[in-house]
Amino acid sequence: MKPETAALLRKPFEGNQISTFPRNAGSKAGLSYIGHAALTDRLLQADPDWTWEPVANPESIGLPMAGNGVEMWIRLTIDGTTRYGYGDAPNKKGGDAIKEAIGDALRNAAMRFGVALDLWHKGGDLYREGQEQEQVETITTAQAETITTAQAETITPAQVETLLAELKSGGSDIGKFTVFIAKTLKVDCIDNIPANAYQDVLAIAKRATAAKAAKAGA
């Protein structure tokens, strides 16, 4: 899977795309989730040709079997990568149960790609990485506003390669780095970084590499 595809899948959702289970949803009441439309939109942005298929006999390939009710395993394929997901609809019957089980399975499988991980996570801010993250996040709000006002020109393919090479040389997580840059500069992938922000972004990548090296040598 291409780094920019992985980064787009992990991009946090906007508030208007997040729903909350109603009070009568039992143990799920009050939990936030991504609805079928918002999830489908994200998958289409990442890969217009994404597909899913049911796994007819999960027991034969070693997946755990579930109990009674409308339940299913699926294989979700995005940008050539396939991962499994499971869904169920314990409180519904008929066609509604089938539709809910499919939607639940898609959300579960998409989570394996990093989609809406911050909503699944229950331990605080998923994307904060302590001191190392503080060393990397050095673009201020004022700088970001200045950069985003002049995005007509983007970095060149050669600059993209230089940036990726720097991240790979230090073992940095390219997906996480791209998510941070995309969120800060309001771009959808590394290729669309404004030309006038290249030196700042490259400096951040070098600091991330240095932080990884220092951590490994400690």
N, C-alpha and C positions, 0 to 999 in steps of 0.2 A: 504494500500500500504506500502511495506517495505521502511524504511528510505533510504536505499542505492539505491532503484529504483527511489525514488523521487529526490535524490541528482544527480543521473546520468541524469535524464531528465532536470534538471536545469543547468547542466554543460554548460558553455559558449562554443560556437562553434569556431573552428579555422578559421583564415582569409580565407583560401582556400575553406571553406564550405559556405561562405557568398556571396550572389549575390546582385546586385544593379539593380533597375529598369532603363531601358534606358530613354533617353531624351524624347522620344515620348510617355511616359507612363502617360501623363497628370499630375494630382495632385500627383501621386505616384513617379514621376521621381526623381531619386537621393536617394530614400529610400532603405535601406538594408533589405534583407529577406533571409530566408532559403529555398532552392529549394526542390523539391519533393524527390530527391534521398538522400540528406543529412538528411532530416526529417525522411524518412523511415529507414535509417541506424540507427539513434538515437533510434527510437521506437523499432527496432529489438534488439538493444543492451540492452534496458531496459526490454523488454519482447518479446521473440521470438513468443509468441502466441497472440500478440495484435490484436485487431479486430476493425472494424468500420462497422456501418450499417446506412442506410438512415432512417430518421424519415418521414414516409409517410404523416402524417397529424399533423403537429406541433400545429395547432390551437386547436386540441382536448386535448392536454396536457398543454395548457397555454403558449406556446412559441409565440413570436410576428410573424405575417405574414409579408412578404416582398412585394415589388411591382412586376411589370412585368419583365420578363426576365428569364434567367437560374439561378435559386437559389435553395439552398437545406440546410436542417438541417441534422446533423448526430449525432450519439452517438459513441464516441470513448472510448474503454475499454482497459486499460493498467493495468496489474498486479491486476486484479479484481476490479478496480475502473473505473466507467463510468462517463463521462462528455460530455456536448453538445458542438457543434460548428456549425457555419454558414458559407456558402461560396456562392459566385456568380461569374458570368462572364459577366459583362454588355456590353462588346465590342466585343464579339465573338458569333459565331453561330455553330450549329450542334455539331459534336463530340468534336471539340476543346473546345467549350463552356462547355460541360459536364465535360471533363477532368480538365479544369481550375477550375470549381466550386467545384469539388471533392478535388483538391489540396488545394484550398483556405479554404474549410471547415476543412480539416485535420490540416492545420496550425493554424486555429482559435481554434479548439478543443484542439490541443496539447499545445497551449499557456495557456489554463486553467490548464494544468499540470505543467506549468513553463518552457516549452520548448521555448528557444530564447526570454525570457522575456526582456533581455537587448536590443534587437533590436526593440521590440514593444515600449519600454519606451522612452519618449521624454524629460525627465527632468534631463539629466546628468547621472552619474554613478549610476545605479540601486542598485548595491551590496554594496556600501559604506554606513555605518551606523554611521558616525560621530565619536564622542569621544569613544563610546562603542566599535566600530570596531577597533579603534586605540589601545585600551587596549588589544584586543584579538589577533591581528596580530603581534605576537612577534617572529615568525620564520624568521630569516634573510635569504637573498639569499645565503650567504656562508653556513649557516646551512643546507639549503635545498639541496644544491649541495652535501654536505658531506653525507647527509642521503640517497639521491637517488643513490649514488654510491654503496651502500651495501644493496640491497633489497631482498637478497636471502631468509631471514627469515622474516616472518610477525608475527604480534601480535597474541596471542592465543585467542580462543573463550571466555575464561574467561576475558581477558583484554578488548575484545570488549564489553562484558556485563558491565564491570566496567565503561568504557568510556560512554556508552549509559545511564547508571544509573546516572552518574554525570550530564550529560546534561539534563536528564529528571527532576532531583531533583531541578534544577534551572529554569526550564521552558524555556530552550534554544531551538531555532529552529534547530532541528537536521539536517534538509535538508540543511539549509544555512551553518551550521558548516561543514557538510560533503563536500559541494561544495568548501569551503575555503581550507580545508585540501587536497582535491583531486587536486585542482589547484596548491597549494603550493608544495606538495610532489609528484605530477604527479602520483597519484594512482586513480583507478576507483571506489573504495568504502572503507569504514572504515576497512573492514576485511583485506585489503591489505596494511595497514599502516606498514612500516618497523619496525621490533622489536626494533631496536636501536633508533627509534623516539618516542616510546610509552610514556616515561616519559615527553618529551616535549609536546606532544599532550595532555596528561592528564592534564598537568599544564595549558595549554591554555583553556581546558574545565573548569577547576576550576576557572580561572580568568573570564571566561564568566559567570559562575554561580554567582560569587561574584559581577560582574558588574550588572547583573539582579537584585540581591538582593538589592544592593545599590540604584538602580534606583527605585525599588518598595518602598523602605523605605524613599525616598526623599519627 
